[in-house]
């Protein structure tokens, strides 16, 4: 069912690495004028709303979108920032190494990786790059081409998404999930028996829309776990945010070709500048793709008659931030536009951010944890809030500790269901908290 690219023999891998090291040592002194390090740049202006998903593709251009920056506010999480700007969690996290995913510091300025190098594949129908965890749908022709792009969640290393050409066989709104035997068995072993079919609703992992592929048992679909978009977390299917799959569903006719590839190294040209974009690979070194990248760069070097800054190439390879980085000017001064930084005004509300209802003492709740450190408690609370479907949680300070309380729940059955999910999904032993009943006079009892 899955086609795996076999790595080259170890001797070939070591040869490629050694070759790059030699190149860097010979050409590391070749500085590229006109480009500056990120921290030296001053934001150009503050921008409001802008297009996140649909971009025109200029003829001969390989790069779409623009990198942008935003300053975080108290209570932000990277999953909420990612969803609001139609980015995957992997993309935001990789672009901002060292930033806490769940409890980032308020006032921290982070990069929004809203620029992408198009995959090295025919620009038609749907192309999914597993390494970038990004879907590209091309519309139009070579004269007037546009691309719609969305972040995706993909299969785990144990259950990878298959690669190759396939088609959309059928589309279903409000699909029923017929549980595969392998998934039913895995859940049963964890003490979580599943029904043979899950009807449409909040418990359905397919969400509201599904596109069934010609590869049996594989789908492009929505999800009830939006925080998993941009992660290797599925059983091989392609997951999209609910709002993204709704657009894709409406734009995609049956029989559309879907080309699933894995390209961690992307080389692109835009406005006279060569860009390199590198993503972390599930394999130690995808030698076939590495070799393709190296050949492209050598060809550019040869055709231009000038030497690339191979030390910059080495830095991009080492950082794997998943963003297009300018590495070479084909003509002097062509990198000016790419050096500008665009600051985004923080939205009043982040789209899709979990809402936390007020905790009521006369309702059932669950003690998820009792932490000594406030940040640890806030982090755990955020993780619980981003389960799918959501388990509402908050931190309550009590004496010298911080209690993570989940709820409120309408009845004991809902509370016990939450305890079960906390155990299965997060290995948390939750404790039931009974409601405080009140007598008619208002006294607690």
ROMARVO-987045 format. One record per residue: residue in one letter; x, y, z of N, C-alpha, C in turn. Coordinates in pm, whole numbers, padded with zeros to 5 digits, always signed. Example, Ala and Ser with C-alpha at 12.3 -4.5 7.8 and 13.67 -1.06 7.14 Angstrom:
! ROMARVO-987045
a+01319-00569+00780+01230-00450+00780+01320-00330+00780s+01285-00225+00708+01367-00106+00714+01290+00003+00787
//
This chain:
! ROMARVO-987045
x+00083-00121+00000+00000+00000+00000+00085+00125+00000x+00199+00122+00069+00284+00240+00080+00414+00217+00005x+00457+00316-00067+00583+00307-00140+00689+00384-00065x+00788+00315-00014+00893+00377+00065+01018+00394-00020x+01076+00510-00017+01202+00535-00088+01316+00478-00005x+01387+00383-00061+01498+00322+00011+01618+00415+00013x+01685+00428+00128+01803+00515+00134+01919+00456+00056x+02006+00542+00010+02126+00494-00059+02217+00423+00040x+02310+00340-00009+02406+00277+00081+02480+00381+00163x+02524+00340+00282+02589+00432+00375+02710+00498+00313x+02784+00426+00231+02904+00484+00170+02868+00604+00082x+02756+00594+00007+02712+00705-00078+02668+00824+00005x+02597+00795+00115+02552+00902+00204+02671+00979+00260x+02770+00907+00310+02889+00971+00366+02964+01049+00259x+02963+00997+00135+03030+01068+00026+02965+01203+00001x+02830+01206+00000+02759+01332-00024+02788+01432+00085x+02786+01386+00211+02813+01475+00323+02956+01529+00314x+03050+01440+00286+03190+01481+00277+03209+01582+00163x+03137+01559+00051+03148+01647-00063+03100+01788-00028x+02986+01796+00046+02935+01927+00084+03031+01999+00178x+03090+01923+00271+03184+01982+00366+03305+02040+00291x+03353+01967+00190+03466+02015+00111+03429+02144+00038x+03307+02145-00020+03262+02265-00092+03256+02384+00001x+03199+02361+00121+03187+02470+00218+03324+02522+00258x+03419+02431+00279+03553+02474+00322+03624+02553+00213x+03593+02521+00085+03658+02592-00024+03592+02727-00051x+03459+02736-00031+03386+02855-00075+03323+02933+00039x+03354+02898+00162+03290+02965+00276+03320+03113+00282x+03426+03158+00217+03460+03300+00225+03384+03383+00124x+03307+03319+00036+03237+03394-00069+03111+03455-00012x+03119+03578+00037+03004+03644+00099+02911+03697-00009x+02780+03699+00022+02681+03747-00074+02633+03885-00031x+02661+03988-00107+02623+04124-00073+02473+04142-00094x+02417+04231-00012+02276+04265-00030+02184+04189+00062x+02234+04087+00135+02150+04012+00226+02199+04035+00368x+02104+04045+00462+02137+04071+00600+02073+03966+00688x+02131+03948+00805+02073+03854+00899+01941+03908+00951x+01851+03817+00987+01714+03852+01028+01710+03954+01140x+01796+03937+01243+01789+04025+01359+01835+04168+01330x+01901+04190+01214+01947+04324+01179+01839+04407+01109x+01730+04342+01070+01628+04411+00994+01529+04482+01085x+01475+04592+01037+01375+04668+01112+01240+04647+01044x+01133+04619+01121+01001+04598+01059+00962+04716+00971x+00908+04687+00854+00876+04792+00758+00742+04858+00791x+00639+04780+00818+00510+04837+00851+00421+04732+00917x+00316+04777+00980+00218+04689+01041+00107+04664+00941x+00072+04539+00923-00027+04501+00823-00149+04442+00891x-00266+04464+00832-00389+04407+00886-00418+04273+00822x-00539+04257+00770-00580+04130+00710-00511+04109+00576x-00494+03983+00536-00428+03952+00410-00466+03809+00371x-00435+03773+00246-00468+03641+00194-00372+03537+00251x-00428+03426+00298-00347+03319+00356-00338+03196+00267x-00438+03175+00183-00448+03047+00113-00436+03052-00039x-00472+03165-00102-00473+03169-00248-00373+03272-00299x-00286+03228-00390-00181+03315-00441-00169+03302-00593x-00142+03412-00662-00108+03402-00804+00034+03348-00819x+00056+03277-00927+00190+03224-00954+00243+03289-01081x+00341+03376-01065+00399+03444-01181+00479+03344-01264x+00480+03366-01393+00553+03277-01483+00701+03277-01448x+00758+03159-01431+00899+03146-01397+00928+03165-01249x+00824+03186-01168+00841+03208-01024+00813+03078-00949x+00890+03051-00845+00873+02930-00766+00832+02958-00622x+00829+03085-00582+00805+03121-00442+00676+03201-00432x+00590+03164-00337+00464+03237-00316+00459+03288-00172x+00377+03391-00149+00356+03442-00015+00471+03528+00034x+00459+03578+00158+00561+03660+00223+00574+03621+00368x+00694+03618+00419+00715+03596+00562+00663+03716+00639x+00605+03690+00755+00552+03797+00837+00586+03770+00984x+00568+03871+01067+00600+03861+01209+00482+03908+01293x+00469+03851+01412+00363+03890+01503+00417+03886+01645x+00369+03974+01730+00408+03976+01871+00300+03906+01953x+00340+03806+02029+00246+03724+02104+00187+03799+02223x+00066+03761+02260+00000+03817+02376-00024+03707+02480x-00054+03745+02601-00077+03649+02709-00191+03554+02672x-00168+03427+02693-00269+03326+02663-00257+03265+02525x-00170+03321+02439-00151+03262+02306-00083+03126+02317x-00117+03037+02225-00042+02912+02206-00004+02904+02059x+00101+02831+02027+00140+02819+01887+00034+02748+01802x-00037+02645+01856-00145+02586+01776-00254+02687+01737x-00287+02779+01828-00390+02879+01797-00339+02979+01693x-00214+03022+01709-00154+03113+01610-00149+03043+01474x-00107+02916+01472-00095+02841+01347-00230+02833+01276x-00334+02796+01349-00464+02780+01284-00517+02913+01231x-00503+03020+01309-00555+03149+01265-00493+03193+01133x-00365+03162+01114-00296+03206+00992-00281+03094+00889x-00361+02987+00906-00362+02875+00812-00222+02814+00794x-00159+02789+00908-00027+02725+00911-00035+02598+00994x+00056+02505+00968+00064+02385+01049+00149+02410+01173x+00122+02334+01278+00199+02350+01401+00348+02325+01377x+00379+02227+01292+00520+02199+01263+00589+02320+01201x+00518+02389+01111+00577+02504+01043+00608+02619+01136x+00513+02652+01225+00534+02762+01319+00643+02727+01419x+00642+02604+01468+00741+02562+01567+00882+02557+01508x+00896+02501+01388+01028+02492+01325+01084+02629+01291x+00996+02723+01253+01041+02857+01218+01082+02938+01340x+01041+02892+01459+01071+02965+01583+01129+02870+01688x+01249+02819+01663+01310+02723+01756+01326+02783+01896x+01297+02701+01996+01313+02745+02134+01190+02810+02194x+01088+02838+02113+00966+02899+02164+00874+02791+02219x+00827+02807+02341+00738+02710+02404+00609+02699+02323x+00572+02578+02284+00453+02558+02201+00326+02599+02274x+00319+02563+02403+00194+02579+02477+00190+02704+02565x+00306+02749+02613+00308+02867+02700+00419+02962+02653x+00407+03016+02532+00509+03111+02487+00498+03241+02566x+00608+03312+02577+00609+03436+02656+00535+03548+02584x+00451+03617+02658+00384+03735+02603+00489+03839+02567x+00472+03906+02454+00569+04004+02407+00675+03946+02316x+00678+03813+02303+00774+03748+02214+00734+03770+02068x+00827+03815+01987+00802+03838+01845+00842+03712+01768x+00747+03654+01697+00776+03529+01626+00752+03545+01476x+00812+03454+01402+00801+03452+01257+00682+03366+01215x+00601+03417+01124+00493+03340+01062+00542+03294+00925x+00565+03163+00907+00621+03112+00781+00516+03106+00670x+00477+03223+00623+00370+03235+00523+00424+03249+00382x+00545+03202+00359+00603+03198+00226+00647+03054+00199x+00626+03008+00074+00649+02868+00043+00714+02855-00095x+00809+02763-00107+00861+02725-00238+00771+02615-00291x+00723+02634-00413+00634+02534-00472+00709+02402-00495x+00641+02289-00478+00709+02160-00498+00761+02144-00640x+00864+02064-00654+00921+02033-00785+00837+01922-00847x+00722+01961-00903+00626+01866-00961+00541+01942-01061x+00474+01872-01153+00385+01941-01246+00283+02027-01172x+00265+02151-01218+00176+02246-01151+00034+02232-01205x-00029+02125-01162-00169+02101-01198-00233+02012-01092x-00364+02025-01079-00441+01948-00983-00387+01966-00840x-00375+01858-00765-00332+01866-00625-00195+01801-00608x-00105+01874-00541+00026+01819-00503+00039+01833-00352x+00075+01724-00286+00095+01724-00140+00240+01690-00111x+00309+01782-00045+00449+01758-00006+00449+01714+00140x+00477+01586+00163+00473+01531+00299+00578+01596+00388x+00695+01626+00334+00801+01685+00415+00760+01822+00467x+00695+01901+00383+00650+02034+00422+00515+02031+00493x+00448+01916+00487+00312+01900+00541+00222+02010+00487x+00218+02016+00354+00145+02124+00288+00081+02071+00160x-00043+02112+00135-00116+02076+00014-00122+02197-00077x-00100+02173-00207-00107+02278-00308-00206+02235-00415x-00307+02319-00441-00403+02290-00548-00390+02398-00655x-00354+02357-00775-00329+02452-00884-00454+02470-00969x-00482+02597-01002-00597+02631-01086-00549+02721-01199x-00609+02703-01317-00573+02787-01431-00472+02719-01521x-00395+02801-01594-00296+02748-01687-00165+02823-01670x-00070+02795-01758+00063+02855-01744+00061+03006-01760x-00041+03058-01829-00050+03203-01849-00114+03273-01730x-00216+03210-01669-00285+03267-01552-00303+03157-01448x-00196+03129-01374-00196+03020-01277-00210+03073-01136x-00293+03006-01057-00308+03038-00915-00295+02909-00836x-00259+02923-00710-00246+02805-00624-00318+02831-00493x-00394+02733-00450-00455+02735-00317-00375+02639-00230x-00335+02682-00113-00248+02599-00031-00296+02594+00113x-00284+02474+00173-00332+02451+00309-00233+02362+00384x-00220+02382+00516-00139+02290+00596-00213+02158+00615x-00139+02051+00632-00201+01920+00650-00133+01843+00763x-00207+01749+00818-00149+01648+00906-00132+01521+00825x-00025+01446+00850+00005+01328+00768+00028+01207+00858x+00057+01093+00795+00076+00969+00867+00201+00967+00953x+00197+00883+01053+00313+00865+01141+00422+00787+01069x+00538+00777+01133+00646+00696+01075+00607+00550+01067x+00528+00504+01166+00484+00364+01167+00375+00339+01064x+00290+00440+01040+00181+00428+00943+00186+00548+00848x+00285+00546+00758+00307+00664+00673+00199+00681+00565x+00185+00804+00520+00098+00833+00406+00164+00781+00279x+00090+00708+00194+00152+00656+00071+00186+00768-00027x+00291+00748-00105+00331+00844-00206+00285+00796-00344x+00288+00886-00439+00256+00850-00577+00133+00920-00630x+00095+00885-00753-00020+00945-00819-00146+00868-00787x-00253+00941-00754-00384+00880-00731-00489+00982-00770x-00616+00948-00753-00723+01038-00790-00826+01049-00678x-00906+01155-00687-01021+01168-00597-01133+01084-00658x-01168+00975-00590-01271+00885-00643-01412+00934-00614x-01432+00990-00493-01565+01040-00457-01550+01141-00343x-01656+01221-00324-01658+01319-00216-01784+01297-00133x-01769+01314-00001-01884+01293+00088-01889+01405+00192x-02004+01468+00204-02028+01565+00309-02088+01493+00430x-02043+01526+00549-02083+01460+00673-02066+01308+00660x-01942+01263+00640-01917+01120+00619-01932+01038+00747x-01963+00912+00731-01958+00815+00840-01822+00748+00837x-01760+00736+00953-01628+00671+00960-01647+00524+00989x-01612+00440+00893-01614+00296+00912-01477+00255+00964x-01473+00214+01088-01346+00194+01159-01270+00076+01101x-01147+00099+01049-01065-00012+01000-01031-00109+01113x-01017-00236+01079-00991-00339+01180-00863-00312+01258x-00760-00262+01189-00631-00238+01257-00644-00129+01362x-00722-00024+01331-00742+00085+01427-00828+00039+01543x-00932-00040+01512-01018-00093+01618-00938-00179+01714x-00847-00259+01661-00765-00346+01746-00673-00264+01835x-00609-00161+01778-00517-00076+01856-00591-00007+01970x-00710+00043+01945-00788+00111+02049-00835+00012+02155x-00871-00107+02112-00916-00208+02208-00804-00245+02304x-00682-00253+02253-00566-00285+02338-00541-00176+02441x-00584-00052+02413-00568+00058+02508-00688+00072+02600x-00783-00020+02589-00903-00011+02671-01003+00089+02619x-01001+00113+02488-01089+00212+02427-01162+00149+02309x-01257+00060+02335-01328-00008+02224-01406+00091+02139x-01396+00074+02007-01467+00162+01914-01582+00087+01849x-01687+00158+01808-01795+00093+01732-01746+00062+01591x-01821-00016+01519-01781-00049+01382-01793+00072+01291x-01882+00167+01327-01899+00288+01248-01927+00406+01340x-01869+00522+01307-01892+00644+01384-01969+00741+01295x-02090+00779+01340-02176+00867+01262-02123+01010+01264x-02170+01095+01172-02128+01236+01172-02154+01302+01306x-02063+01391+01346-02076+01459+01474-01939+01490+01533x-01936+01544+01654-01809+01587+01714-01711+01473+01741x-01759+01349+01752-01669+01237+01780-01613+01173+01652x-01658+01220+01536-01614+01162+01410-01481+01224+01369x-01373+01145+01359-01240+01200+01325-01228+01248+01181x-01327+01218+01096-01321+01264+00956-01371+01406+00940x-01433+01461+01042-01487+01596+01031-01609+01601+00943x-01630+01717+00879-01753+01740+00802-01740+01706+00654x-01617+01693+00604-01598+01669+00460-01485+01568+00439x-01505+01482+00338-01402+01381+00307-01392+01361+00157x-01269+01352+00108-01241+01318-00032-01172+01183-00032x-01237+01083-00090-01186+00946-00089-01094+00926-00208x-00972+00878-00182-00871+00863-00286-00877+00725-00349x-00816+00712-00467-00813+00583-00537-00724+00483-00466x-00632+00529-00384-00555+00437-00299-00650+00390-00189x-00682+00262-00183-00785+00213-00090-00756+00252+00055x-00860+00296+00125-00857+00330+00267-00790+00462+00299x-00751+00540+00198-00687+00669+00224-00777+00784+00180x-00783+00887+00263-00871+01000+00241-00799+01131+00266x-00852+01237+00207-00822+01374+00249-00948+01420+00321x-00936+01460+00447-01058+01488+00524-01034+01595+00630x-01141+01638+00692-01131+01731+00804-01090+01657+00930x-01107+01719+01044-01066+01654+01169-01136+01718+01288x-01153+01638+01392-01202+01693+01519-01085+01720+01614x-00964+01708+01562-00842+01738+01638-00758+01840+01561x-00804+01965+01553-00732+02064+01471-00589+02090+01513x-00555+02067+01641-00417+02089+01684-00320+01988+01624x-00373+01882+01562-00286+01781+01500-00249+01815+01356x-00309+01921+01300-00273+01962+01164-00131+02021+01167x-00046+01965+01083+00094+02004+01087+00177+01909+01169x+00122+01790+01198+00195+01688+01273+00186+01555+01199x+00278+01466+01231+00271+01328+01182+00190+01250+01286x+00058+01251+01269-00028+01198+01374-00141+01110+01324x-00158+01097+01191-00270+01019+01140-00227+00875+01112x-00324+00794+01071-00295+00657+01032-00266+00646+00883x-00228+00758+00821-00192+00759+00680-00275+00854+00597x-00391+00894+00650-00475+00990+00578-00418+01131+00586x-00475+01220+00506-00436+01361+00504-00542+01441+00579x-00503+01510+00688-00597+01590+00767-00583+01738+00735x-00697+01807+00732-00698+01952+00715-00782+02017+00823x-00757+02145+00849-00844+02221+00937-00987+02215+00881x-01089+02219+00967-01228+02217+00918-01257+02324+00813x-01205+02446+00835-01231+02554+00739-01155+02533+00608x-01039+02467+00615-00961+02442+00493-01025+02334+00407x-01068+02224+00471-01125+02114+00393-01258+02154+00331x-01328+02247+00395-01454+02298+00336-01425+02368+00203x-01319+02449+00199-01281+02517+00075-01234+02416-00029x-01149+02323+00013-01095+02223-00080-01206+02139-00138x-01302+02100-00055-01415+02018-00098-01493+02089-00209x-01516+02219-00189-01591+02294-00289-01515+02320-00417x-01381+02323-00411-01297+02357-00527-01251+02236-00607x-01273+02116-00554-01211+01997-00612-01313+01903-00673x-01314+01888-00806-01406+01792-00867-01356+01648-00852x-01449+01556-00861-01412+01414-00863-01321+01387-00983x-01230+01295-00969-01129+01254-01068-01007+01346-01070x-01004+01448-00982-00884+01532-00970-00765+01446-00933x-00652+01467-01001-00529+01392-00972-00465+01446-00845x-00420+01355-00759-00350+01391-00635-00210+01330-00641x-00109+01415-00641+00031+01371-00649+00094+01390-00512x+00123+01280-00442+00181+01288-00308+00330+01259-00317x+00410+01358-00273+00556+01349-00284+00620+01377-00148x+00749+01359-00139+00823+01391-00017+00951+01464-00056x+00949+01597-00044+01063+01679-00085+01106+01769+00031x+01201+01723+00113+01248+01807+00224+01339+01920+00181x+01399+01911+00061+01490+02015+00011+01427+02080-00112x+01396+02210-00102+01330+02280-00212+01416+02398-00255x+01442+02407-00385+01517+02519-00444+01420+02595-00534x+01413+02728-00516+01320+02807-00596+01378+02940-00637x+01322+02995-00745+01366+03124-00798+01251+03223-00791x+01281+03346-00744+01179+03451-00741+01247+03587-00751x+01205+03665-00848+01253+03803-00864+01406+03811-00866x+01468+03717-00937+01613+03721-00952+01691+03668-00833x+01623+03605-00737+01690+03552-00619+01664+03402-00609x+01768+03326-00574+01755+03183-00551+01729+03160-00402x+01626+03081-00373+01589+03049-00235+01607+02900-00208x+01636+02869-00082+01647+02730-00037+01558+02713+00086x+01476+02609+00082+01384+02578+00192+01409+02433+00234x+01436+02411+00362+01471+02277+00410+01379+02238+00525x+01323+02119+00515+01236+02064+00619+01302+01942+00682x+01270+01919+00808+01319+01798+00874+01258+01677+00805x+01339+01574+00783+01293+01452+00717+01276+01341+00819x+01184+01249+00791+01165+01135+00881+01285+01041+00874x+01356+01045+00764+01477+00965+00751+01596+01052+00788x+01705+00988+00830+01823+01063+00870+01871+01155+00759x+01871+01105+00640+01912+01187+00526+01847+01129+00401x+01755+01202+00342+01691+01158+00218+01790+01187+00106x+01873+01089+00077+01987+01111-00012+01946+01143-00156x+01835+01083-00204+01793+01110-00341+01754+01256-00356x+01678+01309-00260+01636+01449-00265+01755+01543-00238x+01844+01502-00149+01963+01581-00120+02049+01596-00246x+02064+01485-00317+02144+01486-00439+02080+01575-00546x+01945+01572-00553+01873+01656-00649+01896+01805-00618x+01889+01839-00489+01911+01977-00448+02053+02022-00483x+02149+01938-00450+02289+01973-00475+02314+01994-00625x+02256+01908-00708+02272+01920-00854+02213+02051-00904x+02096+02090-00851+02033+02217-00891+02122+02335-00857x+02176+02334-00736+02260+02446-00693+02388+02454-00775x+02447+02339-00805+02568+02337-00887+02538+02390-01029x+02420+02355-01082+02381+02402-01215+02363+02553-01215x+02299+02607-01111+02281+02752-01099+02417+02821-01092x+02507+02764-01015+02641+02820-01000+02713+02822-01136x+02702+02711-01208+02771+02699-01337+02714+02796-01439x+02578+02806-01447+02515+02891-01546+02535+03039-01517x+02547+03074-01389+02566+03215-01353+02712+03258-01367x+02801+03160-01364+02944+03191-01373+03000+03249-01244x+02924+03238-01134+02969+03289-01005+02955+03181-00898x+03023+03201-00786+03024+03102-00679+02914+03128-00578x+02841+03025-00542+02740+03036-00437+02806+03053-00301x+02732+03108-00209+02778+03116-00070+02742+02984-00003x+02831+02886-00012+02802+02752+00038+02793+02748+00190x+02852+02844+00258+02837+02848+00403+02692+02880+00441x+02626+02962+00359+02484+02992+00383+02400+02868+00357x+02434+02794+00252+02364+02669+00223+02376+02574+00341x+02497+02563+00395+02520+02474+00508+02436+02517+00629x+02424+02648+00652+02347+02698+00765+02199+02665+00749x+02145+02683+00627+02005+02652+00602+01979+02502+00623x+02071+02419+00578+02058+02275+00595+02060+02237+00743x+02143+02303+00820+02155+02270+00962+02034+02315+01042x+01976+02431+01006+01866+02487+01085+01731+02423+01056x+01710+02374+00933+01583+02311+00892+01461+02387+00946x+01454+02517+00918+01343+02599+00969+01220+02597+00879x+01231+02534+00761+01113+02520+00676+01066+02648+00611x+01155+02748+00596+01119+02874+00533+01213+02901+00416x+01164+02969+00311+01253+03003+00199+01358+03106+00243x+01484+03071+00226+01594+03159+00266+01671+03200+00140x+01691+03331+00118+01767+03374+00000+01913+03333+00013x+01966+03267-00089+02105+03221-00082+02190+03273-00197x+02127+03335-00299+02206+03374-00416+02130+03477-00498x+02199+03585-00539+02143+03687-00628+02189+03660-00771x+02091+03647-00860+02128+03632-01001+02165+03765-01063x+02113+03873-01002+02151+04007-01047+02160+04098-00924x+02250+04190-00926+02277+04275-00811+02154+04356-00770x+02127+04356-00638+02017+04433-00583+01882+04367-00593x+01875+04245-00646+01746+04179-00664+01689+04126-00534x+01768+04124-00426+01719+04070-00300+01658+04172-00207x+01640+04296-00253+01591+04402-00164+01452+04373-00113x+01359+04330-00200+01222+04305-00159+01214+04194-00056x+01290+04089-00074+01285+03975+00017+01339+04007+00155x+01416+04117+00167+01475+04151+00296+01380+04229+00386x+01268+04278+00331+01175+04357+00410+01098+04269+00508x+01080+04319+00630+01002+04248+00729+00865+04312+00743x+00762+04231+00749+00625+04281+00760+00569+04239+00895x+00527+04337+00973+00472+04312+01106+00320+04300+01096x+00264+04198+01160+00120+04175+01160+00060+04222+01291x-00049+04296+01282-00122+04336+01402-00190+04214+01462x-00176+04196+01593-00237+04081+01659-00389+04092+01650x-00456+03986+01602-00602+03994+01591-00669+04004+01728x-00788+04062+01731-00862+04073+01856-00896+03934+01912x-00926+03842+01823-00956+03704+01865-00894+03609+01763x-00836+03501+01812-00775+03401+01724-00882+03301+01681x-00893+03282+01550-00995+03192+01497-00972+03048+01546x-01077+02986+01598-01067+02847+01639-01007+02825+01777x-00968+02934+01844-00910+02918+01977-01013+02856+02072x-00977+02750+02146-01075+02685+02234-01133+02782+02336x-01264+02778+02350-01332+02861+02450-01343+02783+02580x-01311+02848+02690-01311+02782+02821-01429+02834+02902x-01531+02752+02924-01647+02798+03000-01613+02819+03148x-01692+02901+03212-01672+02928+03354-01691+02801+03435x-01603+02779+03531-01614+02661+03617-01720+02686+03723x-01814+02593+03735-01924+02607+03830-01909+02504+03941x-01923+02550+04063-01907+02459+04177-02022+02360+04188x-02136+02390+04127-02249+02297+04134-02254+02202+04014x-02141+02192+03941-02131+02100+03828-02017+02002+03852x-02019+01890+03780-01912+01791+03792-01784+01845+03726x-01671+01811+03783-01542+01849+03725-01440+01741+03756x-01319+01759+03704-01213+01657+03719-01082+01726+03755x-01015+01675+03856-00880+01722+03890-00782+01645+03802x-00719+01717+03707-00625+01653+03615-00484+01647+03673x-00446+01750+03750-00311+01752+03807-00303+01858+03916x-00204+01841+04003-00175+01938+04107-00026+01968+04097x+00009+02083+04040+00147+02115+04009+00205+02220+04104x+00335+02211+04128+00404+02312+04208+00443+02433+04125x+00467+02409+03996+00513+02516+03907+00396+02567+03823x+00377+02699+03822+00263+02757+03751+00273+02734+03601x+00393+02746+03544+00410+02728+03399+00376+02584+03359x+00419+02487+03440+00387+02346+03411+00236+02326+03411x+00168+02390+03505+00022+02378+03513-00044+02443+03392x+00004+02562+03353-00052+02630+03237-00030+02548+03109x+00087+02486+03099+00118+02405+02980+00025+02285+02972x+00005+02215+03084-00082+02098+03084-00226+02138+03054x-00270+02250+03110-00405+02299+03083-00425+02326+02935x-00325+02388+02871-00334+02417+02728-00341+02289+02645x-00261+02190+02682-00262+02062+02611-00400+01998+02620x-00458+01996+02740-00590+01936+02759-00696+02011+02678x-00688+02143+02677-00785+02224+02602-00780+02198+02453x-00666+02150+02403-00651+02129+02260-00670+01982+02221x-00725+01901+02311-00765+01767+02272-00884+01779+02178x-00910+01672+02104-01023+01676+02014-01116+01559+02037x-01244+01584+02063-01304+01713+02094-01245+01772+02223x-01263+01903+02240-01202+01975+02351-01249+01925+02487x-01154+01917+02579-01185+01899+02721-01150+02032+02787x-01247+02114+02825-01214+02245+02882-01138+02232+03013x-01033+02313+03028-00950+02305+03149-00894+02443+03180x-00865+02465+03308-00802+02590+03351-00718+02563+03474x-00636+02663+03512-00548+02652+03629-00608+02734+03743x-00615+02674+03859-00663+02743+03979-00554+02738+04085x-00509+02856+04128-00406+02863+04231-00469+02834+04367x-00402+02747+04443-00452+02711+04575-00333+02689+04669x-00318+02780+04767-00203+02777+04858-00074+02784+04777x+00012+02684+04789+00140+02684+04719+00140+02596+04595x+00023+02560+04546+00016+02472+04429-00080+02529+04325x-00078+02466+04208-00162+02508+04097-00237+02386+04045x-00369+02390+04062-00452+02276+04026-00506+02294+03883x-00493+02187+03803-00549+02187+03668-00684+02117+03677x-00790+02195+03656-00926+02143+03669-00993+02138+03533x-01045+02022+03497-01120+02005+03372-01269+02009+03401x-01344+02075+03313-01488+02085+03331-01535+02225+03294x-01658+02260+03324-01758+02179+03395-01826+02078+03303x-01881+01971+03365-01953+01868+03293-02096+01862+03344x-02187+01831+03253-02330+01834+03287-02370+01724+03383x-02299+01610+03375-02335+01497+03460-02213+01409+03484x-02232+01309+03568-02119+01223+03607-02070+01141+03489x-02159+01107+03395-02116+01029+03278-02016+01109+03194x-02044+01238+03168-01951+01321+03093-01818+01336+03165x-01824+01350+03297-01700+01364+03374-01617+01236+03367x-01682+01122+03377-01609+00994+03368-01554+00970+03228x-01627+01017+03126-01575+01007+02988-01447+01090+02974x-01446+01208+03038-01326+01293+03033-01209+01225+03104x-01236+01162+03218-01132+01089+03291-01074+00979+03203x-01160+00909+03132-01116+00801+03044-01028+00855+02931x-01071+00966+02870-00993+01023+02760-00859+01078+02808x-00857+01139+02927-00730+01189+02982-00632+01074+03002x-00682+00961+03044-00596+00845+03067-00545+00786+02936x-00635+00769+02839-00598+00706+02712-00510+00797+02627x-00549+00925+02618-00478+01017+02528-00351+01075+02590x-00355+01102+02722-00244+01175+02783-00181+01103+02903x-00231+00984+02934-00180+00907+03048-00189+00986+03178x-00301+01058+03194-00327+01136+03315-00433+01064+03398x-00407+01048+03525-00504+00985+03615-00589+01095+03679x-00701+01124+03616-00789+01227+03667-00872+01179+03786x-00910+01273+03873-00991+01240+03990-01123+01318+03983x-01230+01248+04004-01363+01307+03997-01387+01406+04111x-01442+01522+04077-01480+01621+04177-01632+01637+04172x-01697+01601+04282-01843+01608+04286-01890+01753+04298x-02010+01781+04246-02063+01918+04259-02100+01949+04403x-02092+02077+04438-02134+02121+04571-02281+02156+04562x-02360+02079+04632-02505+02101+04626-02542+02213+04722x-02651+02280+04687-02699+02392+04768-02842+02365+04815x-02869+02402+04938-03005+02391+04989-03085+02512+04943x-03209+02510+04967-03297+02619+04920-03256+02754+04978x-03206+02756+05097-03165+02881+05159-03033+02934+05108x-02966+02858+05020-02840+02904+04964-02719+02850+05036x-02738+02776+05151-02625+02721+05223-02569+02601+05148x-02436+02587+05150-02370+02472+05089-02391+02351+05177x-02397+02235+05114-02401+02111+05191-02337+01996+05112
//
